[in-house]
Amino acid sequence: MTPRALFGLLVLLVACVGFLLLRLAVGRVPLESGGWQLVLGWPEDAVRPLRIGAAASAIAAGWSLGLSGLFLQVLLRNPLASPWILGLSSGAGLGVMIALAGASLAGVAAPSGGGLVVPAALGAVGALSITWLLGREQGVLEPLRLLLVGVIVASLAGALSMAVQDVVPHGLRGDFIDWMMGRIPEAPASGVLLTCLVGAATATVVATLGARWIDLSCLGPDEARTSGLNLPALRVALFLGAGALTAAAVALVGPIGFVGLLAPHLARVLVGPAHRVLVPATCLAGIAMLLGAEAVRQFIDLGGGRLHVGVLTALLGGPCFLWLLCTNRGWTR
């Protein structure tokens, strides 16, 4: 490992630990006169599980989204690719909207919070399946076709979500909008959290062990094949890995954007393009970004409550995305 890579990993690890401690230390307490007061300090027993739950959710989702973004950028050979390119975010939103509409038509209580996890996961998996089926050419995944299909699936799912809103009472639309803005649950569903963590850890180990093959795939199809790489099999593995990681993250925290896009780039700047180091660095970068956003948003109250974490990542990630687009950043640093 080069000194640059070692230093980059150390910086990312320190950032993760620092943001974790900040998130555990910052909180809010209600005032008798109404409103909330920001407090700093080690949490009391009553609120400690909530802060730990929020931190664990941010770690799991940031880890999954960062790694998913790296897989897609390698698969599509496009440094601007992100997890939402597969239409998973819009598919999850459609699943939530259908669940709210179904509850309204059946006259039962609408799901909220953790109750939206299952329909979100089903919608994300459904979008992934459609993209998988239509993104192949003669049985082989083709990056350009996959990209176009993902964009179309996302557009259709988004349009259907808007259409389903017509049969949902106005009061329930707030739940949908709140979920679409992204939220870090303080009491996450244990099954979803565990699935997200185990999936991310497994994908990290497999990708690190197979880093040589990922490096070869970045050279181009001809060079990869002459080196003995089974490129179609690698593409399938990257697609399924990215899809599963994104679906788990969406089910856990909702559609939070830009983490999967920017985490691999931040890691490349710090450790370089070699994937044996880039894979764990991207995981740390994704964790640091989402943990940092979750900690910082505790300080931002615009009068209607704390700023949604998805809004904060978009406000910070949008300018970074435009910078990457305008500077035409590539694969190496």
TORFILO-209861 format. One record per residue (C-alpha): residue in one letter; chain; x, y, z; residue number from 1. Coordinates in steps of 0.1 Angstrom, whole numbers. Layout:
gugu rest = A | kette = A | px = X | py = Y | pz = Z | nr = NUM
...
//
This chain:
gugu rest = M | kette = A | px = 0 | py = 0 | pz = 0 | nr = 1
gugu rest = T | kette = A | px = 14 | py = 34 | pz = -10 | nr = 2
gugu rest = P | kette = A | px = 19 | py = 62 | pz = 16 | nr = 3
gugu rest = R | kette = A | px = -8 | py = 82 | pz = -3 | nr = 4
gugu rest = A | kette = A | px = -34 | py = 54 | pz = 0 | nr = 5
gugu rest = L | kette = A | px = -25 | py = 48 | pz = 37 | nr = 6
gugu rest = F | kette = A | px = -29 | py = 85 | pz = 44 | nr = 7
gugu rest = G | kette = A | px = -62 | py = 87 | pz = 25 | nr = 8
gugu rest = L | kette = A | px = -77 | py = 58 | pz = 44 | nr = 9
gugu rest = L | kette = A | px = -65 | py = 73 | pz = 77 | nr = 10
gugu rest = V | kette = A | px = -82 | py = 106 | pz = 68 | nr = 11
gugu rest = L | kette = A | px = -115 | py = 89 | pz = 60 | nr = 12
gugu rest = L | kette = A | px = -114 | py = 68 | pz = 91 | nr = 13
gugu rest = V | kette = A | px = -108 | py = 98 | pz = 113 | nr = 14
gugu rest = A | kette = A | px = -137 | py = 116 | pz = 96 | nr = 15
gugu rest = C | kette = A | px = -160 | py = 86 | pz = 102 | nr = 16
gugu rest = V | kette = A | px = -151 | py = 85 | pz = 139 | nr = 17
gugu rest = G | kette = A | px = -154 | py = 123 | pz = 143 | nr = 18
gugu rest = F | kette = A | px = -188 | py = 125 | pz = 127 | nr = 19
gugu rest = L | kette = A | px = -200 | py = 94 | pz = 147 | nr = 20
gugu rest = L | kette = A | px = -190 | py = 111 | pz = 180 | nr = 21
gugu rest = L | kette = A | px = -206 | py = 143 | pz = 169 | nr = 22
gugu rest = R | kette = A | px = -239 | py = 126 | pz = 160 | nr = 23
gugu rest = L | kette = A | px = -239 | py = 108 | pz = 194 | nr = 24
gugu rest = A | kette = A | px = -232 | py = 140 | pz = 212 | nr = 25
gugu rest = V | kette = A | px = -257 | py = 164 | pz = 196 | nr = 26
gugu rest = G | kette = A | px = -294 | py = 163 | pz = 203 | nr = 27
gugu rest = R | kette = A | px = -326 | py = 184 | pz = 211 | nr = 28
gugu rest = V | kette = A | px = -347 | py = 187 | pz = 241 | nr = 29
gugu rest = P | kette = A | px = -383 | py = 201 | pz = 242 | nr = 30
gugu rest = L | kette = A | px = -389 | py = 235 | pz = 259 | nr = 31
gugu rest = E | kette = A | px = -418 | py = 242 | pz = 282 | nr = 32
gugu rest = S | kette = A | px = -426 | py = 273 | pz = 262 | nr = 33
gugu rest = G | kette = A | px = -426 | py = 252 | pz = 230 | nr = 34
gugu rest = G | kette = A | px = -400 | py = 245 | pz = 205 | nr = 35
gugu rest = W | kette = A | px = -367 | py = 227 | pz = 210 | nr = 36
gugu rest = Q | kette = A | px = -333 | py = 235 | pz = 224 | nr = 37
gugu rest = L | kette = A | px = -300 | py = 221 | pz = 209 | nr = 38
gugu rest = V | kette = A | px = -278 | py = 203 | pz = 234 | nr = 39
gugu rest = L | kette = A | px = -243 | py = 189 | pz = 232 | nr = 40
gugu rest = G | kette = A | px = -230 | py = 162 | pz = 254 | nr = 41
gugu rest = W | kette = A | px = -230 | py = 124 | pz = 260 | nr = 42
gugu rest = P | kette = A | px = -267 | py = 113 | pz = 257 | nr = 43
gugu rest = E | kette = A | px = -287 | py = 101 | pz = 287 | nr = 44
gugu rest = D | kette = A | px = -299 | py = 65 | pz = 289 | nr = 45
gugu rest = A | kette = A | px = -333 | py = 74 | pz = 277 | nr = 46
gugu rest = V | kette = A | px = -322 | py = 89 | pz = 244 | nr = 47
gugu rest = R | kette = A | px = -289 | py = 70 | pz = 238 | nr = 48
gugu rest = P | kette = A | px = -306 | py = 41 | pz = 219 | nr = 49
gugu rest = L | kette = A | px = -322 | py = 66 | pz = 195 | nr = 50
gugu rest = R | kette = A | px = -289 | py = 84 | pz = 187 | nr = 51
gugu rest = I | kette = A | px = -272 | py = 50 | pz = 183 | nr = 52
gugu rest = G | kette = A | px = -300 | py = 39 | pz = 160 | nr = 53
gugu rest = A | kette = A | px = -297 | py = 70 | pz = 138 | nr = 54
gugu rest = A | kette = A | px = -259 | py = 66 | pz = 136 | nr = 55
gugu rest = A | kette = A | px = -262 | py = 29 | pz = 127 | nr = 56
gugu rest = S | kette = A | px = -287 | py = 37 | pz = 100 | nr = 57
gugu rest = A | kette = A | px = -265 | py = 64 | pz = 85 | nr = 58
gugu rest = I | kette = A | px = -235 | py = 40 | pz = 86 | nr = 59
gugu rest = A | kette = A | px = -254 | py = 12 | pz = 69 | nr = 60
gugu rest = A | kette = A | px = -270 | py = 34 | pz = 42 | nr = 61
gugu rest = G | kette = A | px = -238 | py = 55 | pz = 35 | nr = 62
gugu rest = W | kette = A | px = -217 | py = 23 | pz = 32 | nr = 63
gugu rest = S | kette = A | px = -242 | py = 7 | pz = 8 | nr = 64
gugu rest = L | kette = A | px = -248 | py = 38 | pz = -13 | nr = 65
gugu rest = G | kette = A | px = -211 | py = 45 | pz = -17 | nr = 66
gugu rest = L | kette = A | px = -202 | py = 10 | pz = -27 | nr = 67
gugu rest = S | kette = A | px = -232 | py = 8 | pz = -51 | nr = 68
gugu rest = G | kette = A | px = -221 | py = 40 | pz = -68 | nr = 69
gugu rest = L | kette = A | px = -186 | py = 26 | pz = -73 | nr = 70
gugu rest = F | kette = A | px = -200 | py = -6 | pz = -88 | nr = 71
gugu rest = L | kette = A | px = -222 | py = 14 | pz = -113 | nr = 72
gugu rest = Q | kette = A | px = -194 | py = 37 | pz = -123 | nr = 73
gugu rest = V | kette = A | px = -173 | py = 7 | pz = -132 | nr = 74
gugu rest = L | kette = A | px = -202 | py = -12 | pz = -148 | nr = 75
gugu rest = L | kette = A | px = -213 | py = 18 | pz = -170 | nr = 76
gugu rest = R | kette = A | px = -178 | py = 31 | pz = -175 | nr = 77
gugu rest = N | kette = A | px = -192 | py = 65 | pz = -166 | nr = 78
gugu rest = P | kette = A | px = -178 | py = 85 | pz = -137 | nr = 79
gugu rest = L | kette = A | px = -211 | py = 104 | pz = -133 | nr = 80
gugu rest = A | kette = A | px = -232 | py = 72 | pz = -128 | nr = 81
gugu rest = S | kette = A | px = -250 | py = 68 | pz = -94 | nr = 82
gugu rest = P | kette = A | px = -273 | py = 43 | pz = -78 | nr = 83
gugu rest = W | kette = A | px = -304 | py = 61 | pz = -89 | nr = 84
gugu rest = I | kette = A | px = -295 | py = 55 | pz = -126 | nr = 85
gugu rest = L | kette = A | px = -312 | py = 21 | pz = -123 | nr = 86
gugu rest = G | kette = A | px = -346 | py = 36 | pz = -114 | nr = 87
gugu rest = L | kette = A | px = -346 | py = 21 | pz = -79 | nr = 88
gugu rest = S | kette = A | px = -354 | py = 54 | pz = -62 | nr = 89
gugu rest = S | kette = A | px = -384 | py = 60 | pz = -83 | nr = 90
gugu rest = G | kette = A | px = -395 | py = 24 | pz = -80 | nr = 91
gugu rest = A | kette = A | px = -393 | py = 26 | pz = -43 | nr = 92
gugu rest = G | kette = A | px = -414 | py = 58 | pz = -43 | nr = 93
gugu rest = L | kette = A | px = -440 | py = 41 | pz = -65 | nr = 94
gugu rest = G | kette = A | px = -442 | py = 12 | pz = -40 | nr = 95
gugu rest = V | kette = A | px = -448 | py = 37 | pz = -11 | nr = 96
gugu rest = M | kette = A | px = -474 | py = 56 | pz = -31 | nr = 97
gugu rest = I | kette = A | px = -493 | py = 24 | pz = -40 | nr = 98
gugu rest = A | kette = A | px = -492 | py = 13 | pz = -3 | nr = 99
gugu rest = L | kette = A | px = -507 | py = 47 | pz = 8 | nr = 100
gugu rest = A | kette = A | px = -533 | py = 46 | pz = -19 | nr = 101
gugu rest = G | kette = A | px = -542 | py = 10 | pz = -11 | nr = 102
gugu rest = A | kette = A | px = -547 | py = 18 | pz = 26 | nr = 103
gugu rest = S | kette = A | px = -569 | py = 47 | pz = 17 | nr = 104
gugu rest = L | kette = A | px = -591 | py = 27 | pz = -7 | nr = 105
gugu rest = A | kette = A | px = -594 | py = -1 | pz = 19 | nr = 106
gugu rest = G | kette = A | px = -603 | py = 23 | pz = 46 | nr = 107
gugu rest = V | kette = A | px = -575 | py = 11 | pz = 69 | nr = 108
gugu rest = A | kette = A | px = -548 | py = 31 | pz = 87 | nr = 109
gugu rest = A | kette = A | px = -520 | py = 42 | pz = 63 | nr = 110
gugu rest = P | kette = A | px = -485 | py = 29 | pz = 69 | nr = 111
gugu rest = S | kette = A | px = -459 | py = 53 | pz = 81 | nr = 112
gugu rest = G | kette = A | px = -423 | py = 53 | pz = 93 | nr = 113
gugu rest = G | kette = A | px = -411 | py = 17 | pz = 95 | nr = 114
gugu rest = G | kette = A | px = -444 | py = 5 | pz = 78 | nr = 115
gugu rest = L | kette = A | px = -432 | py = 20 | pz = 46 | nr = 116
gugu rest = V | kette = A | px = -401 | py = -2 | pz = 45 | nr = 117
gugu rest = V | kette = A | px = -417 | py = -32 | pz = 29 | nr = 118
gugu rest = P | kette = A | px = -435 | py = -14 | pz = 0 | nr = 119
gugu rest = A | kette = A | px = -403 | py = 7 | pz = -6 | nr = 120
gugu rest = A | kette = A | px = -382 | py = -25 | pz = -9 | nr = 121
gugu rest = L | kette = A | px = -408 | py = -42 | pz = -32 | nr = 122
gugu rest = G | kette = A | px = -409 | py = -12 | pz = -54 | nr = 123
gugu rest = A | kette = A | px = -371 | py = -10 | pz = -56 | nr = 124
gugu rest = V | kette = A | px = -368 | py = -47 | pz = -64 | nr = 125
gugu rest = G | kette = A | px = -395 | py = -44 | pz = -90 | nr = 126
gugu rest = A | kette = A | px = -377 | py = -16 | pz = -108 | nr = 127
gugu rest = L | kette = A | px = -344 | py = -36 | pz = -106 | nr = 128
gugu rest = S | kette = A | px = -361 | py = -66 | pz = -122 | nr = 129
gugu rest = I | kette = A | px = -375 | py = -46 | pz = -151 | nr = 130
gugu rest = T | kette = A | px = -341 | py = -29 | pz = -157 | nr = 131
gugu rest = W | kette = A | px = -324 | py = -63 | pz = -156 | nr = 132
gugu rest = L | kette = A | px = -348 | py = -79 | pz = -181 | nr = 133
gugu rest = L | kette = A | px = -348 | py = -50 | pz = -206 | nr = 134
gugu rest = G | kette = A | px = -311 | py = -40 | pz = -201 | nr = 135
gugu rest = R | kette = A | px = -298 | py = -71 | pz = -219 | nr = 136
gugu rest = E | kette = A | px = -289 | py = -75 | pz = -255 | nr = 137
gugu rest = Q | kette = A | px = -289 | py = -111 | pz = -267 | nr = 138
gugu rest = G | kette = A | px = -288 | py = -122 | pz = -231 | nr = 139
gugu rest = V | kette = A | px = -258 | py = -100 | pz = -222 | nr = 140
gugu rest = L | kette = A | px = -259 | py = -68 | pz = -201 | nr = 141
gugu rest = E | kette = A | px = -249 | py = -38 | pz = -222 | nr = 142
gugu rest = P | kette = A | px = -239 | py = -7 | pz = -203 | nr = 143
gugu rest = L | kette = A | px = -255 | py = 18 | pz = -228 | nr = 144
gugu rest = R | kette = A | px = -287 | py = -1 | pz = -230 | nr = 145
gugu rest = L | kette = A | px = -288 | py = -5 | pz = -192 | nr = 146
gugu rest = L | kette = A | px = -283 | py = 32 | pz = -188 | nr = 147
gugu rest = L | kette = A | px = -312 | py = 41 | pz = -211 | nr = 148
gugu rest = V | kette = A | px = -336 | py = 15 | pz = -196 | nr = 149
gugu rest = G | kette = A | px = -328 | py = 28 | pz = -161 | nr = 150
gugu rest = V | kette = A | px = -337 | py = 63 | pz = -171 | nr = 151
gugu rest = I | kette = A | px = -369 | py = 52 | pz = -187 | nr = 152
gugu rest = V | kette = A | px = -379 | py = 30 | pz = -158 | nr = 153
gugu rest = A | kette = A | px = -372 | py = 59 | pz = -134 | nr = 154
gugu rest = S | kette = A | px = -393 | py = 83 | pz = -155 | nr = 155
gugu rest = L | kette = A | px = -423 | py = 59 | pz = -158 | nr = 156
gugu rest = A | kette = A | px = -422 | py = 51 | pz = -121 | nr = 157
gugu rest = G | kette = A | px = -421 | py = 88 | pz = -112 | nr = 158
gugu rest = A | kette = A | px = -450 | py = 95 | pz = -135 | nr = 159
gugu rest = L | kette = A | px = -471 | py = 66 | pz = -120 | nr = 160
gugu rest = S | kette = A | px = -464 | py = 79 | pz = -85 | nr = 161
gugu rest = M | kette = A | px = -478 | py = 113 | pz = -95 | nr = 162
gugu rest = A | kette = A | px = -508 | py = 96 | pz = -110 | nr = 163
gugu rest = V | kette = A | px = -515 | py = 75 | pz = -79 | nr = 164
gugu rest = Q | kette = A | px = -514 | py = 106 | pz = -58 | nr = 165
gugu rest = D | kette = A | px = -548 | py = 116 | pz = -72 | nr = 166
gugu rest = V | kette = A | px = -565 | py = 88 | pz = -52 | nr = 167
gugu rest = V | kette = A | px = -546 | py = 95 | pz = -20 | nr = 168
gugu rest = P | kette = A | px = -561 | py = 120 | pz = 6 | nr = 169
gugu rest = H | kette = A | px = -542 | py = 152 | pz = 9 | nr = 170
gugu rest = G | kette = A | px = -532 | py = 143 | pz = 45 | nr = 171
gugu rest = L | kette = A | px = -514 | py = 112 | pz = 34 | nr = 172
gugu rest = R | kette = A | px = -494 | py = 130 | pz = 7 | nr = 173
gugu rest = G | kette = A | px = -473 | py = 146 | pz = 35 | nr = 174
gugu rest = D | kette = A | px = -461 | py = 111 | pz = 45 | nr = 175
gugu rest = F | kette = A | px = -450 | py = 104 | pz = 9 | nr = 176
gugu rest = I | kette = A | px = -432 | py = 138 | pz = 5 | nr = 177
gugu rest = D | kette = A | px = -416 | py = 133 | pz = 39 | nr = 178
gugu rest = W | kette = A | px = -403 | py = 99 | pz = 29 | nr = 179
gugu rest = M | kette = A | px = -391 | py = 111 | pz = -6 | nr = 180
gugu rest = M | kette = A | px = -370 | py = 138 | pz = 11 | nr = 181
gugu rest = G | kette = A | px = -350 | py = 110 | pz = 29 | nr = 182
gugu rest = R | kette = A | px = -348 | py = 104 | pz = 66 | nr = 183
gugu rest = I | kette = A | px = -325 | py = 87 | pz = 89 | nr = 184
gugu rest = P | kette = A | px = -346 | py = 66 | pz = 113 | nr = 185
gugu rest = E | kette = A | px = -337 | py = 67 | pz = 150 | nr = 186
gugu rest = A | kette = A | px = -354 | py = 34 | pz = 156 | nr = 187
gugu rest = P | kette = A | px = -347 | py = 14 | pz = 124 | nr = 188
gugu rest = A | kette = A | px = -363 | py = -19 | pz = 116 | nr = 189
gugu rest = S | kette = A | px = -337 | py = -44 | pz = 129 | nr = 190
gugu rest = G | kette = A | px = -342 | py = -68 | pz = 100 | nr = 191
gugu rest = V | kette = A | px = -337 | py = -41 | pz = 74 | nr = 192
gugu rest = L | kette = A | px = -307 | py = -26 | pz = 92 | nr = 193
gugu rest = L | kette = A | px = -290 | py = -60 | pz = 96 | nr = 194
gugu rest = T | kette = A | px = -297 | py = -69 | pz = 60 | nr = 195
gugu rest = C | kette = A | px = -281 | py = -36 | pz = 49 | nr = 196
gugu rest = L | kette = A | px = -250 | py = -40 | pz = 70 | nr = 197
gugu rest = V | kette = A | px = -244 | py = -77 | pz = 61 | nr = 198
gugu rest = G | kette = A | px = -250 | py = -70 | pz = 24 | nr = 199
gugu rest = A | kette = A | px = -225 | py = -41 | pz = 25 | nr = 200
gugu rest = A | kette = A | px = -199 | py = -60 | pz = 44 | nr = 201
gugu rest = T | kette = A | px = -202 | py = -91 | pz = 21 | nr = 202
gugu rest = A | kette = A | px = -200 | py = -69 | pz = -11 | nr = 203
gugu rest = T | kette = A | px = -169 | py = -51 | pz = 3 | nr = 204
gugu rest = V | kette = A | px = -151 | py = -83 | pz = 10 | nr = 205
gugu rest = V | kette = A | px = -159 | py = -98 | pz = -24 | nr = 206
gugu rest = A | kette = A | px = -150 | py = -66 | pz = -43 | nr = 207
gugu rest = T | kette = A | px = -117 | py = -62 | pz = -24 | nr = 208
gugu rest = L | kette = A | px = -107 | py = -98 | pz = -32 | nr = 209
gugu rest = G | kette = A | px = -117 | py = -93 | pz = -68 | nr = 210
gugu rest = A | kette = A | px = -101 | py = -59 | pz = -72 | nr = 211
gugu rest = R | kette = A | px = -77 | py = -71 | pz = -98 | nr = 212
gugu rest = W | kette = A | px = -106 | py = -80 | pz = -121 | nr = 213
gugu rest = I | kette = A | px = -123 | py = -47 | pz = -115 | nr = 214
gugu rest = D | kette = A | px = -91 | py = -29 | pz = -125 | nr = 215
gugu rest = L | kette = A | px = -89 | py = -49 | pz = -157 | nr = 216
gugu rest = S | kette = A | px = -125 | py = -41 | pz = -166 | nr = 217
gugu rest = C | kette = A | px = -117 | py = -4 | pz = -165 | nr = 218
gugu rest = L | kette = A | px = -91 | py = -8 | pz = -192 | nr = 219
gugu rest = G | kette = A | px = -117 | py = -15 | pz = -219 | nr = 220
gugu rest = P | kette = A | px = -135 | py = -46 | pz = -232 | nr = 221
gugu rest = D | kette = A | px = -107 | py = -58 | pz = -255 | nr = 222
gugu rest = E | kette = A | px = -79 | py = -55 | pz = -230 | nr = 223
gugu rest = A | kette = A | px = -101 | py = -72 | pz = -203 | nr = 224
gugu rest = R | kette = A | px = -109 | py = -102 | pz = -225 | nr = 225
gugu rest = T | kette = A | px = -73 | py = -107 | pz = -236 | nr = 226
gugu rest = S | kette = A | px = -63 | py = -107 | pz = -199 | nr = 227
gugu rest = G | kette = A | px = -87 | py = -136 | pz = -192 | nr = 228
gugu rest = L | kette = A | px = -115 | py = -116 | pz = -176 | nr = 229
gugu rest = N | kette = A | px = -150 | py = -129 | pz = -180 | nr = 230
gugu rest = L | kette = A | px = -165 | py = -95 | pz = -186 | nr = 231
gugu rest = P | kette = A | px = -202 | py = -105 | pz = -189 | nr = 232
gugu rest = A | kette = A | px = -201 | py = -123 | pz = -156 | nr = 233
gugu rest = L | kette = A | px = -184 | py = -94 | pz = -139 | nr = 234
gugu rest = R | kette = A | px = -211 | py = -70 | pz = -153 | nr = 235
gugu rest = V | kette = A | px = -238 | py = -92 | pz = -139 | nr = 236
gugu rest = A | kette = A | px = -221 | py = -93 | pz = -105 | nr = 237
gugu rest = L | kette = A | px = -217 | py = -55 | pz = -104 | nr = 238
gugu rest = F | kette = A | px = -253 | py = -50 | pz = -115 | nr = 239
gugu rest = L | kette = A | px = -268 | py = -73 | pz = -90 | nr = 240
gugu rest = G | kette = A | px = -245 | py = -60 | pz = -62 | nr = 241
gugu rest = A | kette = A | px = -254 | py = -24 | pz = -70 | nr = 242
gugu rest = G | kette = A | px = -291 | py = -31 | pz = -72 | nr = 243
gugu rest = A | kette = A | px = -292 | py = -51 | pz = -40 | nr = 244
gugu rest = L | kette = A | px = -272 | py = -25 | pz = -20 | nr = 245
gugu rest = T | kette = A | px = -293 | py = 4 | pz = -33 | nr = 246
gugu rest = A | kette = A | px = -326 | py = -14 | pz = -26 | nr = 247
gugu rest = A | kette = A | px = -316 | py = -21 | pz = 10 | nr = 248
gugu rest = A | kette = A | px = -305 | py = 15 | pz = 15 | nr = 249
gugu rest = V | kette = A | px = -337 | py = 29 | pz = 0 | nr = 250
gugu rest = A | kette = A | px = -358 | py = 6 | pz = 22 | nr = 251
gugu rest = L | kette = A | px = -339 | py = 18 | pz = 53 | nr = 252
gugu rest = V | kette = A | px = -335 | py = 56 | pz = 48 | nr = 253
gugu rest = G | kette = A | px = -355 | py = 65 | pz = 17 | nr = 254
gugu rest = P | kette = A | px = -342 | py = 80 | pz = -16 | nr = 255
gugu rest = I | kette = A | px = -311 | py = 100 | pz = -5 | nr = 256
gugu rest = G | kette = A | px = -292 | py = 113 | pz = -35 | nr = 257
gugu rest = F | kette = A | px = -256 | py = 122 | pz = -44 | nr = 258
gugu rest = V | kette = A | px = -239 | py = 100 | pz = -17 | nr = 259
gugu rest = G | kette = A | px = -234 | py = 71 | pz = -42 | nr = 260
gugu rest = L | kette = A | px = -222 | py = 96 | pz = -69 | nr = 261
gugu rest = L | kette = A | px = -196 | py = 115 | pz = -48 | nr = 262
gugu rest = A | kette = A | px = -182 | py = 89 | pz = -24 | nr = 263
gugu rest = P | kette = A | px = -162 | py = 71 | pz = -51 | nr = 264
gugu rest = H | kette = A | px = -148 | py = 104 | pz = -64 | nr = 265
gugu rest = L | kette = A | px = -138 | py = 115 | pz = -29 | nr = 266
gugu rest = A | kette = A | px = -121 | py = 82 | pz = -24 | nr = 267
gugu rest = R | kette = A | px = -102 | py = 84 | pz = -57 | nr = 268
gugu rest = V | kette = A | px = -89 | py = 118 | pz = -48 | nr = 269
gugu rest = L | kette = A | px = -75 | py = 105 | pz = -15 | nr = 270
gugu rest = V | kette = A | px = -62 | py = 70 | pz = -23 | nr = 271
gugu rest = G | kette = A | px = -60 | py = 67 | pz = -61 | nr = 272
gugu rest = P | kette = A | px = -77 | py = 45 | pz = -87 | nr = 273
gugu rest = A | kette = A | px = -65 | py = 10 | pz = -76 | nr = 274
gugu rest = H | kette = A | px = -96 | py = -8 | pz = -65 | nr = 275
gugu rest = R | kette = A | px = -79 | py = -29 | pz = -38 | nr = 276
gugu rest = V | kette = A | px = -77 | py = 3 | pz = -17 | nr = 277
gugu rest = L | kette = A | px = -105 | py = 22 | pz = -35 | nr = 278
gugu rest = V | kette = A | px = -132 | py = -2 | pz = -24 | nr = 279
gugu rest = P | kette = A | px = -127 | py = 2 | pz = 13 | nr = 280
gugu rest = A | kette = A | px = -120 | py = 39 | pz = 9 | nr = 281
gugu rest = T | kette = A | px = -153 | py = 43 | pz = -9 | nr = 282
gugu rest = C | kette = A | px = -171 | py = 26 | pz = 19 | nr = 283
gugu rest = L | kette = A | px = -155 | py = 49 | pz = 44 | nr = 284
gugu rest = A | kette = A | px = -163 | py = 79 | pz = 22 | nr = 285
gugu rest = G | kette = A | px = -199 | py = 70 | pz = 20 | nr = 286
gugu rest = I | kette = A | px = -202 | py = 65 | pz = 57 | nr = 287
gugu rest = A | kette = A | px = -184 | py = 98 | pz = 64 | nr = 288
gugu rest = M | kette = A | px = -207 | py = 117 | pz = 40 | nr = 289
gugu rest = L | kette = A | px = -240 | py = 104 | pz = 54 | nr = 290
gugu rest = L | kette = A | px = -229 | py = 105 | pz = 90 | nr = 291
gugu rest = G | kette = A | px = -216 | py = 140 | pz = 85 | nr = 292
gugu rest = A | kette = A | px = -249 | py = 152 | pz = 69 | nr = 293
gugu rest = E | kette = A | px = -269 | py = 135 | pz = 96 | nr = 294
gugu rest = A | kette = A | px = -248 | py = 153 | pz = 123 | nr = 295
gugu rest = V | kette = A | px = -248 | py = 187 | pz = 106 | nr = 296
gugu rest = R | kette = A | px = -286 | py = 187 | pz = 100 | nr = 297
gugu rest = Q | kette = A | px = -292 | py = 186 | pz = 138 | nr = 298
gugu rest = F | kette = A | px = -279 | py = 222 | pz = 139 | nr = 299
gugu rest = I | kette = A | px = -303 | py = 234 | pz = 111 | nr = 300
gugu rest = D | kette = A | px = -339 | py = 243 | pz = 120 | nr = 301
gugu rest = L | kette = A | px = -358 | py = 264 | pz = 95 | nr = 302
gugu rest = G | kette = A | px = -388 | py = 267 | pz = 118 | nr = 303
gugu rest = G | kette = A | px = -406 | py = 236 | pz = 107 | nr = 304
gugu rest = G | kette = A | px = -382 | py = 211 | pz = 123 | nr = 305
gugu rest = R | kette = A | px = -348 | py = 198 | pz = 114 | nr = 306
gugu rest = L | kette = A | px = -338 | py = 199 | pz = 78 | nr = 307
gugu rest = H | kette = A | px = -342 | py = 165 | pz = 60 | nr = 308
gugu rest = V | kette = A | px = -309 | py = 148 | pz = 54 | nr = 309
gugu rest = G | kette = A | px = -318 | py = 142 | pz = 17 | nr = 310
gugu rest = V | kette = A | px = -323 | py = 179 | pz = 12 | nr = 311
gugu rest = L | kette = A | px = -289 | py = 186 | pz = 28 | nr = 312
gugu rest = T | kette = A | px = -271 | py = 160 | pz = 6 | nr = 313
gugu rest = A | kette = A | px = -287 | py = 175 | pz = -25 | nr = 314
gugu rest = L | kette = A | px = -278 | py = 210 | pz = -16 | nr = 315
gugu rest = L | kette = A | px = -242 | py = 200 | pz = -10 | nr = 316
gugu rest = G | kette = A | px = -240 | py = 174 | pz = -38 | nr = 317
gugu rest = G | kette = A | px = -256 | py = 193 | pz = -66 | nr = 318
gugu rest = P | kette = A | px = -228 | py = 219 | pz = -70 | nr = 319
gugu rest = C | kette = A | px = -202 | py = 190 | pz = -67 | nr = 320
gugu rest = F | kette = A | px = -220 | py = 171 | pz = -95 | nr = 321
gugu rest = L | kette = A | px = -219 | py = 202 | pz = -117 | nr = 322
gugu rest = W | kette = A | px = -182 | py = 206 | pz = -110 | nr = 323
gugu rest = L | kette = A | px = -176 | py = 170 | pz = -120 | nr = 324
gugu rest = L | kette = A | px = -196 | py = 175 | pz = -151 | nr = 325
gugu rest = C | kette = A | px = -180 | py = 208 | pz = -162 | nr = 326
gugu rest = T | kette = A | px = -144 | py = 196 | pz = -154 | nr = 327
gugu rest = N | kette = A | px = -150 | py = 162 | pz = -171 | nr = 328
gugu rest = R | kette = A | px = -133 | py = 143 | pz = -144 | nr = 329
gugu rest = G | kette = A | px = -122 | py = 108 | pz = -154 | nr = 330
gugu rest = W | kette = A | px = -111 | py = 76 | pz = -137 | nr = 331
gugu rest = T | kette = A | px = -76 | py = 85 | pz = -124 | nr = 332
gugu rest = R | kette = A | px = -61 | py = 111 | pz = -103 | nr = 333
//
